[in-house]
Amino acid sequence: MLRAGSSLFYYKQANIGCQVFVILLSRGKGEHHYNLPVRSNLCCLWGNVIMKAVKQGLRQVLSRRKKQHIVDASLVPSAVLLPIYYKQGQYYILFIKRTEKVKEHKGQISFPGGAYLERDGTLLATALREFTEEVGLSSDEVEILGELDDTLTKTSGYIISPFVALIPRPHQLKMNTGEIEEIVEVPISVLLDKNIRCEETKIINGEVVTSYSYHYQGKVIWGATARILNQFLDIFARVVENSSGVPPSK
């Protein structure tokens, strides 16, 4: 039995109307495909059902888990927004590519965000302020679903606090061209494909350290952004899997 909120739905227009491809994602464990022909006027209804189910699932999982905090007065507190949105039958994540003009992280693909300022008051306020400054969407259009674990930047000395957010489909963004070279939109279904992810384990100062990178259309997501992304994808896949009623593959 398939439940409406269990999966990512891909819409394909056909002569008979709109055909829905239901993909039950299980990260690194294959995909299960089902074809469900429906009437065109039901596509928006299905989309709304899916969006609501995924949103509720993410909110529940993120609220129940214990966030790992990093406290170190020698490091700079900062925050990022991990923005997801629904477009053309599937979920996307919005990344930014930084310009060569910025002081740090030149040319890197990252989440919108930056350093905490005293006037922010909270790290969530930092993430929302930076998001608005960098891509032009008002914080009123952002729905916060929860937090991920803090992570460190290895070379620049930041503690990053990530916030997962649902945003409307970004039609017209006002990109800050002084800081942002490009908006990068990547489908979550692509990021869940194990073939685009590289994993490397090293021993540094006697500690086992695992690093990740994601390769998409000639772009590479790496470093702290990839670590944050990896944690989110694990949670997202679990939400979809738990909603589907399909037991995990062994």
C-alpha positions in Angstrom: 0.0 0.0 0.0 1.3 3.5 -0.9 0.4 6.4 1.2 0.2 9.8 -0.5 2.8 11.4 1.8 5.4 8.7 1.3 7.3 9.8 -1.7 8.6 12.2 -4.2 6.2 12.6 -7.1 7.4 13.4 -10.6 4.9 14.7 -13.0 5.0 14.0 -16.7 2.5 15.4 -19.2 1.1 12.8 -21.5 -1.7 12.7 -24.1 -4.0 11.1 -21.6 -3.3 13.8 -19.0 -0.8 13.8 -16.2 1.1 10.7 -15.3 2.6 10.5 -11.8 5.8 8.6 -11.2 6.1 7.7 -7.5 9.7 7.1 -6.3 10.2 5.7 -2.9 13.7 6.8 -2.0 16.0 4.7 0.1 19.4 6.3 0.1 22.1 4.0 -1.4 19.5 1.1 -1.4 17.9 1.5 -4.8 14.6 3.0 -5.9 11.1 1.6 -6.2 9.1 2.9 -9.1 5.4 2.9 -9.5 3.3 4.4 -12.3 0.0 6.0 -11.3 -2.0 7.6 -14.2 -4.2 10.4 -12.8 -6.2 13.3 -14.2 -4.3 16.5 -14.9 -6.4 18.4 -12.4 -5.3 16.1 -9.6 -1.6 17.0 -10.0 -1.7 20.1 -7.9 -3.7 18.2 -5.2 -1.1 15.4 -5.1 1.7 18.0 -4.9 0.0 19.7 -1.9 -0.4 16.4 -0.1 3.2 15.5 -0.6 4.5 18.9 0.5 2.4 18.8 3.6 3.5 15.3 4.5 7.2 15.9 4.0 7.0 19.2 5.9 5.3 17.5 8.8 7.7 14.6 8.8 10.8 16.8 8.8 9.5 19.0 11.5 8.7 16.0 13.7 12.1 14.3 13.2 14.1 17.5 13.7 12.1 18.4 16.9 12.7 15.0 18.5 16.4 14.6 17.8 19.0 16.1 20.2 21.1 18.7 18.5 24.8 18.5 19.0 26.1 22.0 20.1 29.7 23.1 19.8 30.9 25.7 22.3 34.3 27.3 21.8 35.0 30.9 22.6 38.0 31.0 20.2 35.8 30.3 17.2 33.3 32.6 15.5 29.6 31.8 15.8 27.7 31.7 12.5 24.5 30.3 11.0 23.2 29.1 7.7 19.8 28.4 6.2 19.3 25.1 4.4 16.3 26.2 2.1 14.2 23.5 0.5 11.3 24.1 -1.9 8.9 22.2 -4.1 9.1 22.7 -7.9 7.9 20.7 -10.9 7.0 17.6 -8.8 10.0 17.3 -6.6 12.0 19.0 -3.8 15.0 21.1 -4.4 17.7 22.6 -2.2 18.9 26.2 -2.9 22.7 26.7 -2.7 24.7 29.8 -3.5 28.1 30.1 -5.2 30.2 32.8 -3.6 32.1 35.3 -5.7 35.9 35.7 -5.7 35.4 39.1 -4.0 34.4 37.9 -0.6 36.9 37.7 2.2 36.6 34.0 2.9 35.3 30.9 1.1 35.9 32.4 -2.3 34.1 30.6 -5.2 32.7 27.9 -2.9 29.2 26.5 -3.1 27.5 26.9 0.3 24.2 27.6 2.0 23.1 31.2 2.5 24.4 32.4 5.9 27.2 34.2 7.7 28.7 35.4 11.0 26.6 36.2 14.1 26.3 39.9 14.9 25.3 41.2 18.3 22.3 43.0 16.9 20.9 39.6 15.7 20.2 38.4 19.2 20.0 34.8 18.1 21.6 32.5 15.6 18.3 31.9 13.9 18.0 35.7 13.3 21.5 35.6 11.8 20.5 32.9 9.3 17.4 34.8 8.3 19.2 38.1 8.0 21.9 36.7 5.8 19.4 34.8 3.7 17.5 38.0 3.0 20.7 40.0 2.3 22.1 37.3 0.0 19.2 36.1 -2.1 16.5 38.8 -1.4 13.7 36.6 0.1 12.0 38.1 3.1 12.2 36.2 6.4 8.3 36.4 6.4 8.4 33.9 3.5 10.6 31.4 5.4 9.1 28.5 7.5 11.7 27.1 9.9 11.4 23.3 10.3 14.2 22.7 12.7 17.9 22.6 13.4 20.8 20.3 12.5 24.0 19.7 14.4 26.7 22.4 14.7 29.7 21.9 12.5 33.1 23.6 12.2 34.9 25.1 9.3 38.4 23.5 9.3 40.4 26.5 8.2 38.5 29.7 8.8 37.5 29.1 12.4 33.7 29.3 12.4 31.0 27.3 14.3 28.1 26.9 11.9 24.6 26.4 13.2 22.3 25.1 10.4 18.5 25.7 10.2 16.3 23.8 7.8 13.7 25.9 6.2 10.8 25.6 3.7 10.7 28.5 1.3 8.3 29.3 -1.6 9.4 28.4 -5.1 12.0 31.1 -5.8 10.7 32.9 -8.9 12.5 36.2 -8.6 15.5 36.3 -6.3 17.4 39.6 -5.8 20.9 38.1 -5.6 23.6 40.2 -3.9 26.1 40.2 -6.7 28.9 41.5 -4.5 28.8 38.2 -2.5 26.9 35.8 -4.7 28.0 34.7 -8.2 25.2 32.2 -8.8 22.1 30.6 -7.4 22.5 26.8 -7.6 19.3 24.7 -7.5 19.7 20.9 -7.0 17.0 18.3 -6.8 17.1 16.3 -3.6 16.5 13.2 -5.6 19.8 13.8 -7.4 21.7 14.5 -4.2 20.4 11.1 -2.8 22.1 9.3 -5.7 25.1 7.6 -4.2 26.9 7.9 -7.5 27.4 11.7 -7.1 28.7 11.5 -3.5 32.3 10.9 -2.6 33.4 9.8 0.9 36.9 9.9 2.3 38.1 8.9 5.7 41.4 10.1 7.2 43.1 10.0 10.6 44.0 13.5 11.8 45.7 13.9 15.2 44.6 10.4 16.1 41.0 11.0 15.3 39.0 9.4 12.4 37.6 12.2 10.2 35.2 11.5 7.4 34.7 14.1 4.6 32.1 14.2 1.9 31.8 15.9 -1.5 28.9 16.0 -3.9 29.4 16.4 -7.7 26.6 17.9 -9.8 26.8 19.4 -13.3 30.5 20.3 -13.0 30.0 21.8 -9.5 31.4 20.4 -6.3 29.8 20.8 -2.8 32.4 20.1 -0.2 33.7 21.0 3.3 31.3 22.1 6.0 28.5 22.5 3.5 28.8 18.9 2.4 28.8 17.7 6.1 25.6 19.6 6.8 24.1 18.4 3.6 25.0 14.8 4.4 23.2 14.9 7.7 20.1 16.5 6.2 19.9 13.9 3.4 20.1 11.1 6.0 17.1 12.7 7.8 15.2 13.4 4.6 15.6 9.8 3.4 14.4 8.5 6.7 11.4 10.7 6.7 10.4 9.4 3.3 11.1 5.8 4.2 9.2 5.9 7.4 6.2 7.5 5.7 6.1 4.9 3.0 5.7 1.8 5.0 8.5 0.2 3.1 11.0 -1.5 5.5 14.7 -0.5 5.1 16.8 -2.7 2.8 19.4 -4.8 4.5 
